[in-house]
């Protein structure tokens, strides 16, 4: 698996798209810091961007990489390697290279603007950690969808729809339900509904850390009163971990039974 | 060497292999032929563990291969489509495949015969289709296994390379290996193969030497004889 991971990673590390992605974050980091010169505010703005963008890019990269390497995968499958390890190796190659682009792309501008002397360093580290977790989650979901759909157009469409649902539509439905059922106690519902969506969950995690969860309105308030900061963070981190583990299990399961 | 018993595979409603039995005990070159959709690829892929059969048994050197992977160290496979990670250099790809299976032997000789020395430092996406196929062949023939499976080996090759390919196949055969080939180039099949296995609708419809097929079809033209088999249906 490590060998597959190594070569997938080398292949991606030389890909033009990895550099476009890295350059995008570098530009974003520098521009934001140049414009408001405040690390704390910069972090919130960046959170709002990466929480939507990282899932989108990871989904597209994951699906594209899987389909692009399908023929080569066939060659690897004829080698004396256990099947799931090939796919897990490729998956880790994509997820790690995306995470590195994110960490370097945002980390460099923030370091230059004096992050290491600032108190914001922990908030910022958490942001990068969550961005990386989102990369792993959505690359994993993309691999699952691509493995289950040999038709590329279908696989692509499902992946984009999944992103659209989790990033946009879910919040809309959630909000509507809160309004429609405002006469009922909704704390538990809101809590569960947030934990079930990795994008919402990431947002809450960052906001809890920034200690401005009241700004998030209802959900943030519920989350905060539910557990206070530390246990809340633990539950949320646990959920995020589950969200990473489930797609990996899905890759394992599907790769054992799939025909190529 | 290979024993396949009552192999079944369906894709959706399509019964691709139905109770297929095939035994290949001896060494030599075996051509697996059949019209499109007759189950050639599925048969080969089942043997390699790329397809998982619905039922039946596949044995390689007396041991069941289903759900195993170590036996593949003994199989050299040439996939039909030569597509590799574009940003790797040729020599990195070779190193990777050598990393994955330890028994590489004759790659320097093949690199020289195919004239691949200058391509070694190029990235794979910069290569022509024919060169990629040569690399594909290199990755297959540089190892030393008992069974070689070639899926459309002549695709995109120039005449010089095709001549060398035939030489490679003969050399490996003389070492006592079993070689399975699928190809649409009948002249190539006639020239290289010792025995034909003709698949039709998931069954083995004919098995014998090219000569015996020509006698059966009462023609001296190999392509006509194959067409005769297809018309029989």
Interface residues (C-beta under 8 A of the other chain):
Chain A: X3 X7 X8 X10 X11 X12 X14 X15 X69 X71 X72 X74 X75 X76 X77 X78 X79 X80 X81 X82 X83 X257 X258 X259 X260
Chain B: X11 X45 X48 X49 X50 X51 X52 X69 X70 X71 X72 X73 X75 X77 X79 X81 X82 X83 X84 X85 X86 X87 X88 X92 X96 X97 X99 X100 X101 X123 X139
